[in-house]
Amino acid sequence: MSGEGDSLLWRPGPLDSEDQIDNLTGYHSVRQGPAPFILHSENRAKEADNLARHIDEWISIGENVTVGVLVRGNKRKAEIATQLGELGIAVSTGRRATKERLVAVMTMHNAKGLEFTHVALLDVSADALPQRYLLNGLAEAEVEDSIQRERALLYAAASRARDVLLVSIVGEASELLPLEQ
């Protein structure tokens, strides 16, 4: 990818309330999020092993660490929660981690509005994001809208990370990532 498409949520420009291109010159965020760490794994079992290793490292940092493991769908949520449990990581499958279960595993949709010190985004692979079955039978304009919604979901999930963002890819990276493919 190159040029304007490099931004995760590229649009022709920010729009104001009247759908006119807005000028943001001079505006800046008080805080900039972390640069993501990209984790490539051969398969989902290796991904779980790699993720468990990172989570152990993060948790050992201190007591104010909160970890969110965000996935695209419920089936993957159950699968990674089981895998992490088998690897000795106590997880919660609700919207919050607890003192006993320091890692919250949830879907990207359920993470909206939350913040974690450390976030691992799973399913950022070509076969999972965007979910191709959602695009079947749609008109071209609807496909673009659907892909934009998937891109917005990925952006919202990535923005849940305060200090560390790990993006996990099994196989080929999602076309929604602003990476050299």
Residue frames as a rotation matrix with the C-alpha (Angstrom) as fourth column:
MET 1
0.579 0.815 0.000 0.00
0.815 -0.579 0.000 0.00
0.000 0.000 -1.000 0.00
SER 2
-0.628 -0.770 -0.114 1.14
0.771 -0.635 0.043 3.54
-0.106 -0.061 0.993 -0.54
GLY 3
-0.738 0.271 0.618 -0.10
0.095 -0.865 0.493 7.08
0.668 0.422 0.613 -0.55
GLU 4
-0.371 0.666 0.647 -3.44
-0.797 -0.586 0.146 8.08
0.476 -0.461 0.749 0.88
GLY 5
0.525 0.647 -0.553 -4.48
-0.332 0.754 0.566 4.49
0.784 -0.113 0.611 1.65
ASP 6
-0.451 -0.796 -0.403 -1.73
0.116 0.396 -0.911 4.15
0.885 -0.458 -0.086 4.27
SER 7
-0.695 0.249 0.675 -3.95
-0.706 -0.418 -0.572 5.52
0.140 -0.874 0.466 7.01
LEU 8
-0.939 0.331 0.096 -6.05
0.275 0.888 -0.367 2.92
-0.207 -0.318 -0.925 8.78
LEU 9
-0.002 0.994 -0.111 -9.17
0.723 -0.075 -0.686 5.07
-0.690 -0.082 -0.719 8.45
TRP 10
-0.898 -0.425 -0.115 -8.30
0.231 -0.678 0.698 7.04
-0.374 0.600 0.707 5.31
ARG 11
0.327 0.931 0.161 -11.06
0.781 -0.171 -0.600 9.23
-0.531 0.322 -0.783 3.99
PRO 12
0.252 -0.232 0.940 -10.91
0.782 -0.524 -0.339 12.12
0.570 0.820 0.049 1.52
GLY 13
-0.690 -0.462 0.557 -10.63
0.003 -0.772 -0.636 14.43
0.724 -0.437 0.534 4.53
PRO 14
-0.769 0.460 -0.443 -12.37
0.561 0.155 -0.813 15.11
-0.306 -0.874 -0.377 7.81
LEU 15
-0.413 0.726 0.550 -15.93
0.473 -0.346 0.810 16.24
0.778 0.595 -0.201 7.26
ASP 16
-0.957 0.170 0.234 -17.77
-0.289 -0.625 -0.725 18.89
0.023 -0.761 0.648 9.26
SER 17
-0.550 0.802 0.232 -21.45
0.109 0.345 -0.932 18.73
-0.828 -0.487 -0.277 10.27
GLU 18
0.411 0.690 -0.595 -22.48
-0.536 -0.345 -0.770 19.79
-0.737 0.636 0.228 6.76
ASP 19
0.633 -0.225 0.741 -20.40
0.475 0.868 -0.144 17.06
-0.611 0.443 0.657 5.04
GLN 20
0.884 -0.462 0.077 -17.85
-0.244 -0.595 -0.766 19.61
0.399 0.658 -0.639 3.82
ILE 21
0.270 -0.864 -0.424 -14.12
0.693 0.480 -0.538 18.89
0.669 -0.148 0.729 4.13
ASP 22
0.995 0.064 -0.071 -12.96
0.095 -0.597 0.797 20.34
0.008 -0.800 -0.600 7.44
ASN 23
0.279 -0.942 0.185 -9.53
-0.088 -0.217 -0.972 21.86
0.956 0.255 -0.143 8.00
LEU 24
0.905 0.034 -0.423 -7.76
0.390 0.329 0.860 20.56
0.168 -0.944 0.285 11.12
THR 25
0.055 -0.931 0.361 -4.62
0.423 -0.306 -0.853 22.67
0.905 0.199 0.377 10.68
GLY 26
-0.348 -0.315 0.883 -3.25
-0.555 -0.690 -0.464 23.60
0.756 -0.652 0.065 14.09
TYR 27
0.626 0.595 0.504 -5.15
-0.769 0.367 0.523 20.92
0.127 -0.715 0.687 16.00
HIS 28
-0.341 -0.701 -0.626 -3.25
-0.453 0.707 -0.544 18.10
0.824 0.098 -0.559 17.68
SER 29
0.647 0.523 -0.554 -3.93
0.152 0.624 0.766 15.36
0.747 -0.580 0.325 20.17
VAL 30
0.568 -0.420 0.708 -2.62
-0.816 -0.398 0.419 15.73
0.106 -0.816 -0.569 23.70
ARG 31
-0.016 -0.515 0.857 -1.55
-0.514 0.739 0.435 12.10
-0.858 -0.434 -0.276 23.60
GLN 32
0.078 -0.023 -0.997 -0.40
-0.946 0.313 -0.082 9.81
0.314 0.949 0.003 20.82
GLY 33
0.862 0.338 0.377 -1.01
-0.448 0.856 0.258 6.07
-0.235 -0.392 0.889 21.06
PRO 34
0.085 -0.886 0.456 1.70
-0.321 0.409 0.854 3.45
-0.943 -0.219 -0.250 20.97
ALA 35
-0.162 -0.224 -0.961 3.31
-0.978 0.169 0.126 2.21
0.134 0.960 -0.247 17.80
PRO 36
0.791 0.571 0.220 2.04
-0.600 0.794 0.094 -1.34
-0.121 -0.207 0.971 17.33
PHE 37
-0.475 -0.817 0.327 4.18
-0.700 0.576 0.421 -4.41
-0.533 -0.029 -0.846 17.72
ILE 38
0.370 0.580 -0.725 3.38
-0.902 0.412 -0.131 -6.89
0.223 0.703 0.676 14.93
LEU 39
-0.333 -0.382 0.862 3.43
-0.614 0.782 0.109 -10.56
-0.715 -0.493 -0.495 15.92
HIS 40
0.087 0.288 -0.954 3.48
-0.914 0.403 0.038 -13.10
0.395 0.869 0.299 13.08
SER 41
-0.249 -0.113 0.962 2.64
-0.621 0.780 -0.069 -16.70
-0.743 -0.615 -0.265 13.95
GLU 42
-0.937 -0.202 -0.284 2.54
-0.348 0.595 0.725 -19.87
0.022 0.778 -0.628 11.87
ASN 43
-0.374 0.848 -0.376 -0.79
0.343 0.503 0.793 -21.06
0.862 0.168 -0.479 13.28
ARG 44
0.377 0.649 0.661 -3.27
-0.367 -0.550 0.750 -20.32
0.851 -0.525 0.031 16.06
ALA 45
0.842 -0.134 -0.523 -1.60
0.492 0.590 0.640 -22.66
0.222 -0.796 0.563 18.56
LYS 46
-0.218 -0.976 0.003 1.73
0.938 -0.210 -0.274 -20.87
0.268 -0.057 0.962 18.09
GLU 47
-0.221 0.243 0.945 -0.10
0.032 -0.966 0.256 -17.55
0.975 0.087 0.205 18.29
ALA 48
0.819 0.572 0.048 -1.52
-0.064 0.008 0.998 -18.54
0.571 -0.820 0.043 21.69
ASP 49
0.469 -0.744 -0.475 1.97
0.883 0.415 0.222 -19.59
0.032 -0.523 0.851 22.90
ASN 50
-0.477 -0.675 0.563 3.48
0.682 -0.688 -0.246 -16.28
0.554 0.267 0.789 21.72
LEU 51
0.100 0.624 0.775 0.63
-0.149 -0.761 0.631 -14.28
0.984 -0.179 0.017 23.23
ALA 52
0.881 0.218 -0.419 0.89
0.329 0.354 0.876 -16.07
0.339 -0.910 0.240 26.59
ARG 53
-0.006 -0.972 -0.235 4.60
0.992 0.023 -0.123 -15.25
0.125 -0.234 0.964 26.71
HIS 54
-0.552 -0.154 0.820 3.88
0.269 -0.963 0.000 -11.55
0.789 0.220 0.573 26.09
ILE 55
0.486 0.811 0.325 1.06
-0.142 -0.294 0.945 -11.48
0.863 -0.505 -0.028 28.65
ASP 56
0.640 -0.336 -0.691 3.31
0.752 0.456 0.475 -13.06
0.156 -0.824 0.545 31.31
GLU 57
-0.457 -0.873 0.170 5.89
0.843 -0.486 -0.230 -10.36
0.283 0.038 0.958 30.58
TRP 58
-0.299 0.420 0.857 3.32
-0.005 -0.899 0.439 -7.56
0.954 0.127 0.271 30.75
ILE 59
0.731 0.669 -0.136 1.78
0.090 0.103 0.991 -8.78
0.677 -0.736 0.015 34.00
SER 60
0.324 -0.692 -0.645 5.20
0.937 0.328 0.119 -9.02
0.130 -0.643 0.755 35.63
ILE 61
-0.298 -0.440 0.847 5.70
0.437 -0.852 -0.289 -5.28
0.849 0.285 0.446 35.05
GLY 62
-0.974 -0.026 0.227 3.50
-0.172 -0.568 -0.805 -4.14
0.150 -0.822 0.549 37.93
GLU 63
-0.693 0.719 -0.049 0.13
0.539 0.473 -0.697 -4.06
-0.478 -0.509 -0.716 39.56
ASN 64
-0.109 0.683 -0.722 -1.54
-0.257 -0.721 -0.644 -1.39
-0.960 0.115 0.254 37.39
VAL 65
-0.916 -0.243 -0.318 -1.41
-0.370 0.215 0.904 -3.46
-0.152 0.946 -0.287 34.21
THR 66
0.137 0.947 0.290 -4.68
-0.330 0.320 -0.888 -4.19
-0.934 0.026 0.357 32.45
VAL 67
-0.876 -0.482 -0.001 -4.68
-0.210 0.381 0.901 -6.53
-0.434 0.789 -0.435 29.46
GLY 68
0.297 0.949 -0.106 -7.31
-0.529 0.071 -0.846 -6.76
-0.795 0.308 0.523 26.77
VAL 69
-0.836 -0.398 0.378 -7.22
0.075 0.599 0.797 -9.54
-0.544 0.695 -0.471 24.17
LEU 70
0.014 0.862 -0.506 -9.55
-0.533 -0.422 -0.733 -8.47
-0.846 0.280 0.454 21.38
VAL 71
-0.795 -0.191 0.576 -10.79
0.281 0.725 0.628 -10.78
-0.538 0.661 -0.523 18.64
ARG 72
-0.882 0.423 -0.206 -13.18
-0.410 -0.476 0.778 -10.46
0.231 0.771 0.594 15.71
GLY 73
-0.025 0.950 -0.312 -15.82
-0.564 0.244 0.789 -13.00
0.825 0.196 0.530 16.74
ASN 74
0.434 0.351 0.830 -17.27
-0.901 0.183 0.394 -15.07
-0.013 -0.919 0.395 19.57
LYS 75
0.973 -0.102 -0.207 -15.96
0.069 0.984 -0.164 -18.41
0.221 0.145 0.964 18.30
ARG 76
0.145 -0.986 0.082 -12.38
0.274 -0.039 -0.961 -17.10
0.951 0.162 0.265 18.35
LYS 77
0.029 -0.049 0.998 -13.00
-0.805 -0.593 -0.006 -15.51
0.593 -0.803 -0.057 21.76
ALA 78
0.831 0.340 0.439 -13.90
-0.539 0.687 0.488 -18.89
-0.136 -0.643 0.754 23.26
GLU 79
0.817 -0.550 -0.172 -11.00
0.365 0.725 -0.585 -20.59
0.447 0.415 0.793 21.49
ILE 80
-0.060 -0.911 0.409 -8.29
0.010 -0.410 -0.912 -18.15
0.998 -0.051 0.034 22.65
ALA 81
0.257 0.204 0.945 -9.72
-0.906 -0.289 0.309 -18.02
0.336 -0.935 0.111 26.19
THR 82
0.984 0.109 0.144 -9.40
-0.148 0.944 0.296 -21.81
-0.104 -0.312 0.944 26.38
GLN 83
0.545 -0.838 -0.011 -5.91
0.464 0.313 -0.829 -21.80
0.698 0.447 0.560 24.84
LEU 84
-0.098 -0.594 0.798 -4.66
-0.425 -0.700 -0.574 -19.11
0.900 -0.396 -0.184 27.24
GLY 85
0.576 0.384 0.722 -6.22
-0.814 0.193 0.548 -20.94
0.071 -0.903 0.423 30.20
GLU 86
0.969 -0.234 -0.072 -4.40
0.230 0.971 -0.059 -24.12
0.084 0.041 0.996 29.20
LEU 87
0.173 -0.953 0.250 -1.18
0.478 -0.141 -0.867 -22.08
0.861 0.269 0.431 29.10
GLY 88
-0.245 -0.262 -0.934 -1.69
0.964 0.034 -0.262 -20.84
0.101 -0.964 0.245 32.66
ILE 89
-0.959 0.002 0.282 -3.18
0.006 -1.000 0.028 -17.41
0.282 0.028 0.959 31.92
ALA 90
-0.452 0.840 -0.299 -6.29
0.745 0.171 -0.645 -16.71
-0.491 -0.514 -0.703 34.00
VAL 91
-0.950 0.135 0.282 -8.75
0.113 -0.690 0.714 -14.88
0.291 0.711 0.641 31.75
SER 92
-0.364 0.906 -0.217 -12.11
0.100 -0.194 -0.976 -13.20
-0.926 -0.377 -0.020 32.08
THR 93
-0.716 0.173 0.676 -14.46
0.696 0.121 0.707 -13.36
0.040 0.977 -0.207 29.11
GLY 94
0.466 0.822 -0.327 -16.43
0.828 -0.535 -0.167 -10.36
-0.312 -0.193 -0.930 30.35
ARG 95
0.723 -0.121 0.680 -15.76
0.337 -0.798 -0.500 -6.69
0.603 0.590 -0.536 29.70
ARG 96
0.560 -0.530 0.637 -13.42
-0.759 -0.636 0.138 -6.34
0.332 -0.561 -0.759 32.67
ALA 97
-0.168 -0.681 -0.713 -10.42
0.098 0.708 -0.699 -8.13
0.981 -0.187 -0.052 34.08
THR 98
0.899 0.403 0.171 -10.41
-0.147 -0.090 0.985 -8.91
0.413 -0.911 -0.021 37.81
LYS 99
0.293 -0.818 0.494 -7.69
-0.949 -0.186 0.256 -9.28
-0.118 -0.544 -0.831 40.44
GLU 100
0.146 -0.185 0.972 -7.85
-0.221 0.951 0.214 -13.04
-0.964 -0.246 0.098 39.95
ARG 101
0.266 0.027 0.964 -8.21
0.866 0.432 -0.251 -12.89
-0.423 0.902 0.091 36.17
LEU 102
-0.102 -0.469 -0.877 -5.94
0.195 -0.874 0.445 -10.12
-0.975 -0.126 0.181 34.91
VAL 103
-0.962 -0.254 -0.104 -6.69
-0.071 -0.136 0.988 -10.63
-0.265 0.958 0.113 31.22
ALA 104
0.030 0.997 -0.071 -10.02
-0.239 -0.062 -0.969 -9.75
-0.970 0.046 0.237 29.60
VAL 105
-0.924 -0.214 0.316 -10.78
0.220 0.378 0.899 -11.61
-0.311 0.901 -0.302 26.36
MET 106
0.045 0.974 -0.221 -13.59
0.191 -0.225 -0.955 -10.11
-0.980 0.001 -0.197 24.30
THR 107
0.234 0.109 0.966 -14.72
0.968 0.068 -0.242 -9.25
-0.093 0.992 -0.090 20.82
MET 108
-0.791 -0.543 0.282 -13.60
0.590 -0.798 0.118 -6.00
0.161 0.260 0.952 19.22
HIS 109
-0.138 0.838 0.528 -17.22
0.180 -0.503 0.845 -4.80
0.974 0.211 -0.081 19.35
ASN 110
0.671 0.466 -0.577 -17.44
0.589 0.138 0.796 -5.36
0.450 -0.874 -0.182 23.11
ALA 111
-0.159 -0.844 -0.512 -14.27
0.981 -0.192 0.011 -3.38
-0.108 -0.501 0.859 23.77
LYS 112
-0.152 0.131 0.980 -15.75
0.461 -0.868 0.188 -0.09
0.874 0.480 0.071 22.60
GLY 113
0.617 0.393 0.681 -15.44
-0.259 -0.716 0.648 2.53
0.743 -0.577 -0.340 25.32
LEU 114
0.932 -0.327 -0.153 -12.84
0.295 0.445 0.846 0.59
-0.209 -0.834 0.511 27.33
GLU 115
0.522 -0.853 0.015 -9.14
-0.669 -0.420 -0.613 1.26
0.529 0.311 -0.790 27.84
PHE 116
0.929 -0.355 -0.105 -6.35
0.358 0.791 0.497 -1.18
-0.093 -0.499 0.862 28.70
THR 117
0.403 -0.870 -0.284 -2.67
-0.515 -0.472 0.716 -0.55
-0.756 -0.143 -0.638 29.34
HIS 118
-0.747 -0.664 0.002 -1.90
-0.432 0.489 0.758 -3.48
-0.505 0.566 -0.652 27.02
VAL 119
0.446 0.893 -0.062 -3.99
-0.597 0.245 -0.764 -4.69
-0.666 0.378 0.643 24.09
ALA 120
-0.783 -0.527 0.331 -3.47
-0.092 0.625 0.775 -7.70
-0.615 0.576 -0.538 21.85
LEU 121
0.191 0.802 -0.566 -5.50
-0.850 -0.153 -0.503 -7.63
-0.490 0.578 0.653 18.63
LEU 122
-0.614 -0.303 0.729 -5.99
0.033 0.913 0.407 -11.11
-0.789 0.274 -0.550 17.22
ASP 123
0.153 0.698 0.699 -7.62
0.753 0.376 -0.541 -12.07
-0.640 0.609 -0.468 13.91
VAL 124
0.457 -0.060 -0.887 -5.92
-0.404 -0.903 -0.146 -9.26
-0.793 0.425 -0.437 12.00
SER 125
-0.638 -0.602 0.480 -5.32
0.053 0.588 0.807 -11.72
-0.768 0.540 -0.343 9.18
ALA 126
-0.822 0.248 -0.513 -6.59
-0.569 -0.316 0.759 -11.83
0.026 0.916 0.401 5.62
ASP 127
-0.676 0.572 -0.465 -8.94
0.239 0.767 0.596 -14.73
0.698 0.291 -0.654 6.34
ALA 128
-0.331 0.551 -0.766 -10.62
0.943 0.168 -0.286 -13.01
-0.029 -0.817 -0.576 9.31
LEU 129
0.248 0.355 -0.902 -10.72
0.435 -0.872 -0.224 -9.27
-0.866 -0.337 -0.370 8.72
PRO 130
-0.406 0.895 0.187 -12.69
-0.909 -0.374 -0.182 -8.11
-0.092 -0.244 0.965 6.88
GLN 131
-0.440 0.359 0.823 -15.14
-0.036 0.908 -0.416 -10.95
-0.897 -0.213 -0.387 7.28
ARG 132
-0.958 -0.106 -0.267 -15.68
-0.259 -0.078 0.963 -11.88
-0.123 0.991 0.047 3.64
TYR 133
-0.631 0.772 0.081 -19.05
0.771 0.611 0.183 -13.56
0.092 0.178 -0.980 4.13
LEU 134
-0.072 0.596 -0.800 -20.45
0.507 -0.669 -0.544 -10.15
-0.859 -0.445 -0.254 5.12
LEU 135
-0.483 -0.235 -0.843 -19.58
-0.462 -0.750 0.474 -8.87
-0.744 0.618 0.254 1.64
ASN 136
-0.884 0.136 0.448 -21.30
0.395 0.731 0.557 -11.64
-0.251 0.669 -0.699 -0.35
GLY 137
-0.158 0.896 0.415 -24.13
0.984 0.108 0.140 -10.40
0.081 0.430 -0.899 -2.53
LEU 138
0.241 0.226 -0.944 -23.57
0.473 -0.876 -0.089 -6.72
-0.847 -0.425 -0.318 -1.81
ALA 139
0.883 0.026 0.469 -23.49
0.420 -0.487 -0.765 -4.01
0.209 0.873 -0.441 -4.45
GLU 140
0.039 -0.981 0.191 -20.11
0.714 -0.107 -0.692 -2.34
0.699 0.163 0.696 -5.00
ALA 141
-0.132 -0.046 0.990 -21.03
-0.364 -0.927 -0.091 0.77
0.922 -0.372 0.106 -2.96
GLU 142
0.811 0.486 0.325 -22.28
-0.489 0.260 0.833 -1.43
0.320 -0.834 0.449 -0.12
VAL 143
0.632 -0.683 -0.365 -19.04
0.671 0.719 -0.184 -3.45
0.387 -0.129 0.913 -0.19
GLU 144
-0.279 -0.752 0.597 -17.07
0.297 -0.659 -0.691 -0.21
0.913 -0.016 0.407 0.24
ASP 145
0.196 0.445 0.874 -19.31
-0.699 -0.562 0.443 0.80
0.688 -0.698 0.201 3.16
SER 146
0.968 0.193 -0.159 -18.94
-0.056 0.786 0.615 -2.61
0.244 -0.587 0.772 4.76
ILE 147
0.246 -0.956 -0.158 -15.15
0.778 0.292 -0.556 -2.56
0.578 0.014 0.816 4.41
GLN 148
-0.290 -0.312 0.905 -15.11
-0.171 -0.913 -0.370 0.95
0.942 -0.262 0.212 5.91
ARG 149
0.646 0.568 0.510 -17.11
-0.628 0.016 0.778 -0.36
0.433 -0.823 0.367 8.91
GLU 150
0.833 -0.428 -0.350 -14.59
0.500 0.854 0.147 -3.20
0.236 -0.297 0.925 9.34
ARG 151
-0.146 -0.904 0.401 -11.76
0.538 -0.413 -0.735 -0.64
0.830 0.108 0.547 9.12
ALA 152
0.012 0.239 0.971 -13.49
-0.570 -0.796 0.203 1.54
0.821 -0.556 0.127 11.73
LEU 153
0.945 0.327 -0.023 -13.92
-0.191 0.606 0.773 -1.49
0.267 -0.725 0.635 14.01
LEU 154
0.418 -0.874 -0.246 -10.21
0.800 0.483 -0.357 -2.29
0.431 -0.048 0.901 13.72
TYR 155
-0.305 -0.506 0.807 -9.34
0.107 -0.860 -0.499 1.33
0.946 -0.066 0.316 14.45
ALA 156
0.429 0.549 0.717 -11.63
-0.662 -0.349 0.664 1.44
0.615 -0.759 0.214 17.49
ALA 157
0.948 -0.110 -0.298 -10.14
0.249 0.840 0.482 -1.82
0.197 -0.531 0.824 18.80
ALA 158
0.073 -0.995 0.065 -6.57
0.770 0.015 -0.638 -0.58
0.634 0.097 0.767 18.30
SER 159
-0.225 -0.143 0.964 -7.37
-0.199 -0.961 -0.189 2.65
0.954 -0.235 0.188 20.12
ARG 160
0.862 0.500 -0.079 -8.24
-0.062 0.260 0.964 0.71
0.502 -0.826 0.255 23.30
ALA 161
0.350 -0.827 -0.441 -4.47
0.885 0.446 -0.134 0.42
0.308 -0.344 0.887 24.00
ARG 162
0.995 -0.055 -0.083 -2.93
-0.015 -0.907 0.422 3.04
-0.099 -0.418 -0.903 26.24
ASP 163
0.397 -0.917 0.043 0.69
-0.624 -0.235 0.745 1.84
-0.673 -0.323 -0.665 26.47
VAL 164
-0.731 -0.655 0.195 1.23
-0.362 0.612 0.703 -1.28
-0.579 0.443 -0.684 24.33
LEU 165
0.484 0.828 -0.282 -0.52
-0.719 0.192 -0.668 -2.52
-0.499 0.526 0.689 21.19
LEU 166
-0.681 -0.596 0.426 0.28
-0.262 0.741 0.618 -5.98
-0.684 0.309 -0.661 19.84
VAL 167
0.315 0.726 -0.612 -1.24
-0.899 0.022 -0.436 -6.87
-0.303 0.688 0.660 16.45
SER 168
-0.372 -0.411 0.832 -1.25
-0.283 0.904 0.320 -10.60
-0.884 -0.116 -0.453 15.83
ILE 169
0.253 0.344 -0.904 -1.30
-0.963 0.004 -0.268 -12.07
-0.089 0.939 0.332 12.34
VAL 170
-0.116 -0.225 0.967 -1.59
-0.066 0.974 0.218 -15.74
-0.991 -0.038 -0.128 11.44
GLY 171
0.130 0.091 0.987 -0.78
0.915 0.372 -0.154 -16.27
-0.382 0.924 -0.035 7.80
GLU 172
-0.459 -0.255 0.851 -1.29
0.722 -0.665 0.190 -13.26
0.518 0.702 0.489 5.54
ALA 173
-0.844 0.099 -0.527 -1.98
0.304 -0.721 -0.623 -9.82
-0.441 -0.686 0.578 7.06
SER 174
0.202 0.979 0.025 -5.39
0.758 -0.140 -0.637 -8.22
-0.620 0.148 -0.770 6.66
GLU 175
-0.193 -0.174 0.966 -5.74
0.870 -0.485 0.086 -5.82
0.453 0.857 0.245 3.75
LEU 176
0.775 0.579 0.253 -6.98
0.386 -0.751 0.535 -3.30
0.500 -0.317 -0.806 6.34
LEU 177
0.527 -0.670 -0.523 -3.56
0.588 -0.157 0.794 -2.96
-0.614 -0.725 0.311 7.93
PRO 178
0.950 -0.244 -0.196 -1.46
-0.313 -0.762 -0.567 -0.05
-0.011 0.600 -0.800 6.67
LEU 179
0.234 -0.881 0.411 1.54
-0.167 0.380 0.910 -2.38
-0.958 -0.282 -0.058 6.17
GLU 180
-0.296 -0.388 -0.873 3.60
-0.953 0.056 0.299 -3.21
-0.067 0.920 -0.387 3.14
GLN 181
0.630 0.654 0.419 1.83
-0.610 0.751 -0.255 -6.33
-0.481 -0.095 0.871 1.92
